[in-house]
Each structure stands twice: as C-alpha cells, then as structure tokens.
Amino acid sequence: MANSMRYSYSIVLLSLLVIILGALITSSEAQDPSQLSLDYYLKTCPKAQEIVRAEMECAVREDPRNAAKIIRLHFHDCFVQGCDGSVLLDDTATLIGEKQADQNVNSLKGFEVVDKIKEKLEAECPGIVSCADLVAIAARDATILVGGPYWDVPVGRMDSKTASLEAANTDIPAPQQGLVTLISKFWAKGLSATDMVALVGSHTIGVSRCVNFRDRIYGDFELTTNNDPSSAAYLSKLKETCPQDGGDDNISPMDYITPTTFDNAFFETLIKGEGLLNSDQEMYSSMLGYQTADLVTKWWADTGSFFKQFSDSMVKMGNITNPDGGEVRKNCRFVNT
C-alpha cells in the first residue's frame, strides 16, 4: 500500500512538472518595447550591412569557426542586460566586464573580428553604428555564410555604458544544467522553450571545451546511447580528446556529423543520445522534456521548419534591448570618454 501511494505521489508530481513545462513551452513575455527598425541606418550609414557582410565573408573564409564564435557572442550579449554590446567591454580600472564570467572565460571568442568590422564602420560613418547592432547583423551573416537561413535584422540598439559580471554568471545557461533550469532561464528573457530548442540548434556549428563535457562522457553518455557500436566508437574518441584529468581546453565539435555547416544534423545527435553537452541532450532525453523532444524530432525531419523557427527566434532574442539606453561606442571594447 505504501509503495502504491509513493508511486501515485510520484506520478502526480511528475504530471505537475510536465504541466509547468508545457506552460513554459507556449508562453513568452512581451519583448521590451524599442525603437528598432529595418531602415534605422538607411540615411546615416547606408553601407553598414554591406560592410559587415564583407568583413564576415573574410573572417569565415579565413576560419569557418568564426561563424559560431560570432553567433555565440550575440547570444551571450543578449542574455545579460539585453543586446547592448556589454559582453564586448574589456575590464578597466573603473569597470568590470563580463569576459571573465564562468560561461565566457577561456571560451568566448570572436572579439578581434568585431574590432575589424567596427574599424571599417567607423571609417565609413563615424559614431553611427552601434557595436550591439554590429554583432546582431554579423550573427545573421555568419549563419548564412555556413549554410543557414536569412532573416531581416531590426537595428537601432544602443551600446551599454555598463556591464554585469554577476548577471553573466547567473543568467547565461550552463552546459551541466537540467531542462527545468534551462527553460526558466530562457523564459526569464521572454523566450519560450520552443525558442530555446531552436536557438540551441545553432550548436550544429562550433565546438565545446573538454571541461564542459567531461562529466557527460564519463557519466551518462553510455546510458543515453544504449551501447550502440557507432556511439561507443564516438565516445572512445571523445575520451581520447578529453581525459579525466587535464586537457580542459581541448575541443570537440558539438555536431560531429557536419561540424562546419549550419544544418539540422545536430538534432540527429540528440536523437541518437550523442549530444556532447548535458544541457543539449536534456532537450531530448529528460523525462520532463516530451515537448522539447517532439521539437527535436520535428526539426531533424524538416530542415525548413527548423530554419524558419531559428530565424524567428533570433529576431525575438535580438529584440531584447537594454531599457537604460546607452551610446554608440567608438571602440567596442571601451565606453566613450
């Protein structure tokens, strides 16, 4: 009888959690009202997007990984204070930036690419195009250049005069976190779980450091892959790359199938139980993630549907602005003097 009651209680608790997750899947806070528009630079800097695109073409041609670096910069920027360029600020005697946050230090890259683009923009139209807009446009162009979808980027963001190391440490999703925590972090930014799965789909390009996936490959990887021979071979390779001790900065692609092409192959890795990061695999394997798992399955079967939602979710994320406003920085690493 006691066992039956405990079983019933577990079922009720699980059902309540699923209901909560279902609400999070379908709900989303209204985005912060802003003055973003598609023609913001039409008269003041008409060549802005052309300049960004040309520089991104050079950067991706030089190193295809630059595409993933810029997309990640945009994501980490928008999750702290809104999309305001705060992630680009260097530490100074009077300002503590976000580059040393747990999810940024030793892993967030692409700053030199931003510097080059900003230099070109300043030469064309000084003091006009914000660093926050630069990153938003560059993230779109980076996606296209490696095979992903196009979307119109609303512009008119201001660059923050502040940064928040504390918010960067608490607000940015972490690789070891579970599904409920991950969804709540996206929801807090006005992004639904549907947005979350779509945006995480950008892991179809890029790499992760050993320190972020060590626990996964020496933990439940074998359970989620059901000892499939091909998965066992992949796991063995990952363990060579990432030993139990040392090698924290060794890297592995998050999508080993087509690591430099923006497609939907990342979702196949989750279905096979081969997600490199625990946070990624949770979207498919968590017992609370039946709706997120449905999205993973849907987008693995339909690239067009994934591309459409990714584009919509990138615009939605990019519309998170800093209500405190700001300035147009001359140098993306420092506030204007």
Contacts in CASP RR format, 6 or more apart in sequence:
PFRMAT RR
TARGET T0000
AUTHOR 0000-0000-0000
METHOD contacts of the structure
MODEL  1
MANSMRYSYSIVLLSLLVIILGALITSSEAQDPSQLSLDYYLKTCPKAQE
IVRAEMECAVREDPRNAAKIIRLHFHDCFVQGCDGSVLLDDTATLIGEKQ
ADQNVNSLKGFEVVDKIKEKLEAECPGIVSCADLVAIAARDATILVGGPY
WDVPVGRMDSKTASLEAANTDIPAPQQGLVTLISKFWAKGLSATDMVALV
GSHTIGVSRCVNFRDRIYGDFELTTNNDPSSAAYLSKLKETCPQDGGDDN
ISPMDYITPTTFDNAFFETLIKGEGLLNSDQEMYSSMLGYQTADLVTKWW
ADTGSFFKQFSDSMVKMGNITNPDGGEVRKNCRFVNT
14 287 0 8 1.000
14 288 0 8 1.000
17 180 0 8 1.000
17 288 0 8 1.000
18 288 0 8 1.000
18 289 0 8 1.000
18 290 0 8 1.000
20 180 0 8 1.000
21 179 0 8 1.000
21 180 0 8 1.000
21 183 0 8 1.000
21 193 0 8 1.000
21 288 0 8 1.000
21 289 0 8 1.000
21 291 0 8 1.000
22 193 0 8 1.000
22 291 0 8 1.000
24 183 0 8 1.000
24 184 0 8 1.000
24 187 0 8 1.000
24 192 0 8 1.000
24 193 0 8 1.000
25 183 0 8 1.000
25 192 0 8 1.000
25 193 0 8 1.000
25 194 0 8 1.000
25 291 0 8 1.000
25 292 0 8 1.000
26 192 0 8 1.000
26 194 0 8 1.000
27 187 0 8 1.000
27 192 0 8 1.000
28 187 0 8 1.000
28 190 0 8 1.000
28 191 0 8 1.000
28 192 0 8 1.000
28 195 0 8 1.000
28 316 0 8 1.000
29 187 0 8 1.000
29 189 0 8 1.000
29 190 0 8 1.000
30 190 0 8 1.000
31 190 0 8 1.000
31 316 0 8 1.000
31 319 0 8 1.000
31 320 0 8 1.000
32 82 0 8 1.000
32 319 0 8 1.000
32 320 0 8 1.000
32 321 0 8 1.000
32 323 0 8 1.000
34 156 0 8 1.000
34 157 0 8 1.000
34 319 0 8 1.000
34 321 0 8 1.000
35 156 0 8 1.000
36 154 0 8 1.000
36 155 0 8 1.000
36 156 0 8 1.000
36 157 0 8 1.000
36 319 0 8 1.000
36 321 0 8 1.000
37 154 0 8 1.000
37 155 0 8 1.000
37 156 0 8 1.000
38 152 0 8 1.000
38 153 0 8 1.000
38 154 0 8 1.000
38 155 0 8 1.000
40 133 0 8 1.000
40 154 0 8 1.000
40 155 0 8 1.000
40 156 0 8 1.000
41 48 0 8 1.000
41 49 0 8 1.000
41 125 0 8 1.000
41 128 0 8 1.000
41 129 0 8 1.000
41 133 0 8 1.000
41 155 0 8 1.000
41 156 0 8 1.000
44 125 0 8 1.000
44 128 0 8 1.000
45 121 0 8 1.000
45 124 0 8 1.000
45 125 0 8 1.000
45 128 0 8 1.000
45 129 0 8 1.000
47 124 0 8 1.000
47 125 0 8 1.000
48 121 0 8 1.000
48 124 0 8 1.000
48 125 0 8 1.000
48 128 0 8 1.000
48 129 0 8 1.000
48 133 0 8 1.000
48 137 0 8 1.000
48 155 0 8 1.000
49 137 0 8 1.000
49 153 0 8 1.000
51 117 0 8 1.000
51 120 0 8 1.000
51 121 0 8 1.000
51 124 0 8 1.000
52 117 0 8 1.000
52 121 0 8 1.000
52 134 0 8 1.000
52 137 0 8 1.000
52 138 0 8 1.000
52 141 0 8 1.000
53 137 0 8 1.000
53 141 0 8 1.000
54 120 0 8 1.000
55 113 0 8 1.000
55 116 0 8 1.000
55 117 0 8 1.000
55 120 0 8 1.000
55 138 0 8 1.000
56 66 0 8 1.000
56 67 0 8 1.000
56 70 0 8 1.000
56 113 0 8 1.000
56 117 0 8 1.000
56 138 0 8 1.000
56 141 0 8 1.000
56 142 0 8 1.000
56 145 0 8 1.000
57 141 0 8 1.000
57 145 0 8 1.000
59 66 0 8 1.000
59 70 0 8 1.000
59 113 0 8 1.000
59 116 0 8 1.000
60 66 0 8 1.000
60 67 0 8 1.000
60 142 0 8 1.000
60 145 0 8 1.000
60 146 0 8 1.000
64 146 0 8 1.000
64 205 0 8 1.000
64 260 0 8 1.000
65 205 0 8 1.000
65 206 0 8 1.000
65 207 0 8 1.000
65 260 0 8 1.000
66 110 0 8 1.000
66 113 0 8 1.000
66 142 0 8 1.000
67 142 0 8 1.000
67 143 0 8 1.000
67 145 0 8 1.000
67 146 0 8 1.000
67 205 0 8 1.000
67 206 0 8 1.000
67 260 0 8 1.000
67 262 0 8 1.000
68 142 0 8 1.000
68 202 0 8 1.000
68 205 0 8 1.000
68 206 0 8 1.000
68 207 0 8 1.000
69 108 0 8 1.000
69 109 0 8 1.000
69 110 0 8 1.000
69 113 0 8 1.000
70 110 0 8 1.000
70 113 0 8 1.000
70 114 0 8 1.000
70 135 0 8 1.000
70 138 0 8 1.000
70 139 0 8 1.000
70 142 0 8 1.000
71 139 0 8 1.000
71 142 0 8 1.000
71 143 0 8 1.000
71 202 0 8 1.000
71 205 0 8 1.000
72 108 0 8 1.000
72 202 0 8 1.000
73 87 0 8 1.000
73 88 0 8 1.000
73 108 0 8 1.000
73 110 0 8 1.000
73 111 0 8 1.000
73 114 0 8 1.000
73 135 0 8 1.000
73 139 0 8 1.000
74 83 0 8 1.000
74 135 0 8 1.000
74 136 0 8 1.000
74 138 0 8 1.000
74 139 0 8 1.000
74 317 0 8 1.000
74 318 0 8 1.000
75 199 0 8 1.000
75 202 0 8 1.000
75 317 0 8 1.000
76 87 0 8 1.000
76 98 0 8 1.000
76 103 0 8 1.000
76 104 0 8 1.000
76 108 0 8 1.000
76 168 0 8 1.000
76 172 0 8 1.000
77 83 0 8 1.000
77 84 0 8 1.000
77 85 0 8 1.000
77 86 0 8 1.000
77 87 0 8 1.000
77 88 0 8 1.000
77 132 0 8 1.000
77 135 0 8 1.000
78 189 0 8 1.000
78 317 0 8 1.000
78 318 0 8 1.000
78 320 0 8 1.000
79 168 0 8 1.000
79 171 0 8 1.000
79 172 0 8 1.000
79 173 0 8 1.000
79 185 0 8 1.000
79 189 0 8 1.000
80 86 0 8 1.000
80 87 0 8 1.000
80 98 0 8 1.000
80 163 0 8 1.000
80 164 0 8 1.000
80 167 0 8 1.000
80 168 0 8 1.000
80 171 0 8 1.000
80 172 0 8 1.000
81 160 0 8 1.000
81 162 0 8 1.000
81 163 0 8 1.000
81 164 0 8 1.000
81 167 0 8 1.000
81 322 0 8 1.000
81 324 0 8 1.000
82 189 0 8 1.000
82 320 0 8 1.000
82 321 0 8 1.000
82 322 0 8 1.000
83 132 0 8 1.000
83 135 0 8 1.000
83 136 0 8 1.000
83 157 0 8 1.000
83 317 0 8 1.000
83 318 0 8 1.000
83 319 0 8 1.000
83 320 0 8 1.000
83 321 0 8 1.000
83 322 0 8 1.000
84 132 0 8 1.000
84 157 0 8 1.000
84 158 0 8 1.000
84 159 0 8 1.000
84 160 0 8 1.000
84 321 0 8 1.000
84 322 0 8 1.000
84 325 0 8 1.000
84 326 0 8 1.000
85 130 0 8 1.000
85 131 0 8 1.000
85 132 0 8 1.000
85 135 0 8 1.000
85 157 0 8 1.000
85 159 0 8 1.000
85 160 0 8 1.000
85 332 0 8 1.000
86 97 0 8 1.000
86 98 0 8 1.000
86 160 0 8 1.000
86 162 0 8 1.000
86 163 0 8 1.000
86 164 0 8 1.000
86 322 0 8 1.000
87 98 0 8 1.000
87 99 0 8 1.000
87 104 0 8 1.000
87 108 0 8 1.000
87 163 0 8 1.000
87 168 0 8 1.000
88 111 0 8 1.000
88 114 0 8 1.000
88 131 0 8 1.000
88 135 0 8 1.000
88 332 0 8 1.000
88 333 0 8 1.000
89 95 0 8 1.000
89 97 0 8 1.000
89 98 0 8 1.000
89 99 0 8 1.000
89 160 0 8 1.000
89 163 0 8 1.000
89 332 0 8 1.000
89 333 0 8 1.000
89 334 0 8 1.000
89 335 0 8 1.000
90 97 0 8 1.000
90 99 0 8 1.000
90 333 0 8 1.000
90 334 0 8 1.000
91 97 0 8 1.000
91 99 0 8 1.000
91 100 0 8 1.000
92 334 0 8 1.000
95 162 0 8 1.000
95 163 0 8 1.000
95 335 0 8 1.000
96 163 0 8 1.000
96 165 0 8 1.000
97 163 0 8 1.000
97 164 0 8 1.000
97 165 0 8 1.000
98 104 0 8 1.000
98 163 0 8 1.000
98 164 0 8 1.000
98 165 0 8 1.000
98 167 0 8 1.000
98 168 0 8 1.000
99 105 0 8 1.000
99 108 0 8 1.000
100 165 0 8 1.000
101 165 0 8 1.000
101 168 0 8 1.000
101 169 0 8 1.000
101 172 0 8 1.000
102 168 0 8 1.000
102 169 0 8 1.000
102 172 0 8 1.000
102 174 0 8 1.000
103 168 0 8 1.000
103 169 0 8 1.000
103 172 0 8 1.000
103 173 0 8 1.000
103 174 0 8 1.000
104 168 0 8 1.000
104 172 0 8 1.000
106 209 0 8 1.000
106 249 0 8 1.000
107 209 0 8 1.000
107 212 0 8 1.000
111 332 0 8 1.000
111 333 0 8 1.000
113 138 0 8 1.000
114 131 0 8 1.000
114 134 0 8 1.000
114 135 0 8 1.000
114 138 0 8 1.000
114 332 0 8 1.000
115 332 0 8 1.000
115 333 0 8 1.000
117 134 0 8 1.000
117 138 0 8 1.000
118 131 0 8 1.000
118 134 0 8 1.000
118 331 0 8 1.000
118 332 0 8 1.000
121 128 0 8 1.000
121 129 0 8 1.000
121 134 0 8 1.000
122 330 0 8 1.000
126 330 0 8 1.000
127 328 0 8 1.000
127 330 0 8 1.000
128 328 0 8 1.000
129 328 0 8 1.000
130 156 0 8 1.000
130 157 0 8 1.000
130 158 0 8 1.000
130 159 0 8 1.000
130 328 0 8 1.000
130 329 0 8 1.000
131 159 0 8 1.000
131 328 0 8 1.000
131 329 0 8 1.000
131 332 0 8 1.000
132 157 0 8 1.000
132 158 0 8 1.000
132 159 0 8 1.000
132 160 0 8 1.000
133 153 0 8 1.000
133 155 0 8 1.000
133 156 0 8 1.000
133 157 0 8 1.000
134 332 0 8 1.000
136 153 0 8 1.000
136 155 0 8 1.000
136 157 0 8 1.000
136 318 0 8 1.000
137 153 0 8 1.000
137 155 0 8 1.000
139 314 0 8 1.000
140 150 0 8 1.000
140 151 0 8 1.000
140 153 0 8 1.000
140 314 0 8 1.000
143 149 0 8 1.000
143 202 0 8 1.000
143 262 0 8 1.000
143 310 0 8 1.000
143 314 0 8 1.000
144 150 0 8 1.000
146 205 0 8 1.000
146 260 0 8 1.000
146 261 0 8 1.000
146 262 0 8 1.000
147 261 0 8 1.000
147 262 0 8 1.000
147 263 0 8 1.000
148 262 0 8 1.000
148 263 0 8 1.000
148 307 0 8 1.000
149 304 0 8 1.000
149 307 0 8 1.000
149 308 0 8 1.000
149 310 0 8 1.000
149 311 0 8 1.000
150 311 0 8 1.000
151 311 0 8 1.000
151 312 0 8 1.000
151 314 0 8 1.000
151 315 0 8 1.000
152 315 0 8 1.000
153 315 0 8 1.000
154 315 0 8 1.000
154 318 0 8 1.000
154 319 0 8 1.000
157 321 0 8 1.000
157 322 0 8 1.000
158 321 0 8 1.000
158 322 0 8 1.000
158 325 0 8 1.000
158 326 0 8 1.000
158 327 0 8 1.000
158 328 0 8 1.000
159 326 0 8 1.000
159 327 0 8 1.000
159 328 0 8 1.000
159 329 0 8 1.000
159 332 0 8 1.000
159 335 0 8 1.000
160 322 0 8 1.000
160 324 0 8 1.000
160 325 0 8 1.000
160 326 0 8 1.000
161 326 0 8 1.000
161 327 0 8 1.000
161 335 0 8 1.000
162 324 0 8 1.000
171 185 0 8 1.000
171 188 0 8 1.000
171 189 0 8 1.000
172 185 0 8 1.000
173 181 0 8 1.000
173 182 0 8 1.000
173 185 0 8 1.000
173 186 0 8 1.000
173 279 0 8 1.000
174 279 0 8 1.000
175 208 0 8 1.000
175 212 0 8 1.000
175 213 0 8 1.000
175 216 0 8 1.000
175 277 0 8 1.000
175 278 0 8 1.000
175 279 0 8 1.000
175 280 0 8 1.000
176 212 0 8 1.000
176 215 0 8 1.000
176 278 0 8 1.000
176 279 0 8 1.000
177 185 0 8 1.000
177 278 0 8 1.000
177 279 0 8 1.000
177 282 0 8 1.000
178 278 0 8 1.000
178 279 0 8 1.000
178 282 0 8 1.000
178 286 0 8 1.000
179 282 0 8 1.000
179 283 0 8 1.000
179 286 0 8 1.000
179 288 0 8 1.000
179 289 0 8 1.000
179 292 0 8 1.000
180 288 0 8 1.000
182 196 0 8 1.000
182 279 0 8 1.000
182 282 0 8 1.000
182 283 0 8 1.000
183 193 0 8 1.000
183 196 0 8 1.000
183 292 0 8 1.000
186 192 0 8 1.000
186 193 0 8 1.000
186 195 0 8 1.000
186 196 0 8 1.000
186 199 0 8 1.000
187 193 0 8 1.000
189 317 0 8 1.000
189 320 0 8 1.000
190 316 0 8 1.000
190 320 0 8 1.000
191 199 0 8 1.000
191 313 0 8 1.000
191 316 0 8 1.000
191 317 0 8 1.000
193 291 0 8 1.000
193 292 0 8 1.000
194 295 0 8 1.000
194 309 0 8 1.000
194 313 0 8 1.000
195 309 0 8 1.000
195 313 0 8 1.000
195 316 0 8 1.000
195 317 0 8 1.000
196 283 0 8 1.000
196 292 0 8 1.000
197 283 0 8 1.000
197 292 0 8 1.000
197 295 0 8 1.000
197 296 0 8 1.000
197 299 0 8 1.000
198 295 0 8 1.000
198 299 0 8 1.000
198 306 0 8 1.000
198 309 0 8 1.000
198 310 0 8 1.000
198 312 0 8 1.000
198 313 0 8 1.000
199 310 0 8 1.000
199 313 0 8 1.000
199 314 0 8 1.000
199 317 0 8 1.000
200 279 0 8 1.000
200 280 0 8 1.000
200 283 0 8 1.000
201 266 0 8 1.000
201 267 0 8 1.000
201 299 0 8 1.000
201 306 0 8 1.000
201 310 0 8 1.000
202 262 0 8 1.000
202 310 0 8 1.000
203 254 0 8 1.000
203 255 0 8 1.000
203 266 0 8 1.000
203 277 0 8 1.000
203 280 0 8 1.000
204 254 0 8 1.000
204 255 0 8 1.000
204 258 0 8 1.000
204 261 0 8 1.000
204 262 0 8 1.000
204 263 0 8 1.000
204 264 0 8 1.000
204 265 0 8 1.000
204 266 0 8 1.000
205 254 0 8 1.000
205 255 0 8 1.000
205 259 0 8 1.000
205 260 0 8 1.000
205 261 0 8 1.000
205 262 0 8 1.000
206 253 0 8 1.000
206 254 0 8 1.000
206 255 0 8 1.000
206 259 0 8 1.000
206 260 0 8 1.000
207 251 0 8 1.000
207 252 0 8 1.000
207 253 0 8 1.000
207 254 0 8 1.000
207 259 0 8 1.000
208 251 0 8 1.000
208 252 0 8 1.000
208 254 0 8 1.000
208 276 0 8 1.000
208 277 0 8 1.000
209 248 0 8 1.000
209 249 0 8 1.000
209 250 0 8 1.000
209 251 0 8 1.000
210 241 0 8 1.000
210 242 0 8 1.000
210 243 0 8 1.000
210 246 0 8 1.000
210 247 0 8 1.000
210 248 0 8 1.000
210 249 0 8 1.000
210 250 0 8 1.000
210 251 0 8 1.000
210 252 0 8 1.000
211 247 0 8 1.000
211 248 0 8 1.000
211 249 0 8 1.000
212 277 0 8 1.000
213 238 0 8 1.000
213 242 0 8 1.000
213 252 0 8 1.000
213 276 0 8 1.000
213 277 0 8 1.000
213 278 0 8 1.000
214 242 0 8 1.000
214 244 0 8 1.000
215 278 0 8 1.000
216 275 0 8 1.000
216 276 0 8 1.000
216 277 0 8 1.000
216 278 0 8 1.000
216 281 0 8 1.000
217 235 0 8 1.000
217 238 0 8 1.000
217 239 0 8 1.000
217 242 0 8 1.000
218 239 0 8 1.000
218 244 0 8 1.000
220 278 0 8 1.000
221 235 0 8 1.000
221 238 0 8 1.000
221 273 0 8 1.000
221 274 0 8 1.000
222 232 0 8 1.000
222 235 0 8 1.000
224 273 0 8 1.000
224 274 0 8 1.000
224 275 0 8 1.000
224 281 0 8 1.000
224 285 0 8 1.000
225 231 0 8 1.000
225 232 0 8 1.000
225 235 0 8 1.000
225 272 0 8 1.000
225 273 0 8 1.000
225 274 0 8 1.000
228 272 0 8 1.000
231 272 0 8 1.000
231 273 0 8 1.000
231 274 0 8 1.000
234 256 0 8 1.000
234 274 0 8 1.000
238 252 0 8 1.000
238 276 0 8 1.000
241 250 0 8 1.000
241 251 0 8 1.000
241 252 0 8 1.000
242 250 0 8 1.000
242 252 0 8 1.000
252 276 0 8 1.000
253 259 0 8 1.000
253 276 0 8 1.000
254 266 0 8 1.000
254 269 0 8 1.000
254 275 0 8 1.000
254 276 0 8 1.000
254 277 0 8 1.000
254 280 0 8 1.000
255 265 0 8 1.000
255 266 0 8 1.000
255 269 0 8 1.000
256 269 0 8 1.000
256 274 0 8 1.000
257 265 0 8 1.000
257 268 0 8 1.000
257 269 0 8 1.000
258 265 0 8 1.000
263 303 0 8 1.000
264 299 0 8 1.000
264 300 0 8 1.000
264 302 0 8 1.000
264 303 0 8 1.000
264 306 0 8 1.000
266 280 0 8 1.000
267 296 0 8 1.000
267 297 0 8 1.000
267 299 0 8 1.000
267 300 0 8 1.000
267 306 0 8 1.000
268 300 0 8 1.000
269 275 0 8 1.000
269 276 0 8 1.000
270 280 0 8 1.000
270 281 0 8 1.000
270 283 0 8 1.000
270 284 0 8 1.000
270 285 0 8 1.000
270 296 0 8 1.000
270 300 0 8 1.000
271 284 0 8 1.000
271 296 0 8 1.000
271 297 0 8 1.000
271 300 0 8 1.000
273 281 0 8 1.000
273 284 0 8 1.000
273 285 0 8 1.000
275 281 0 8 1.000
282 289 0 8 1.000
283 289 0 8 1.000
283 292 0 8 1.000
283 293 0 8 1.000
283 295 0 8 1.000
283 296 0 8 1.000
284 292 0 8 1.000
284 293 0 8 1.000
284 296 0 8 1.000
285 293 0 8 1.000
286 292 0 8 1.000
286 293 0 8 1.000
298 305 0 8 1.000
299 305 0 8 1.000
299 306 0 8 1.000
299 309 0 8 1.000
327 335 0 8 1.000
327 336 0 8 1.000
329 335 0 8 1.000
329 336 0 8 1.000
330 336 0 8 1.000
END
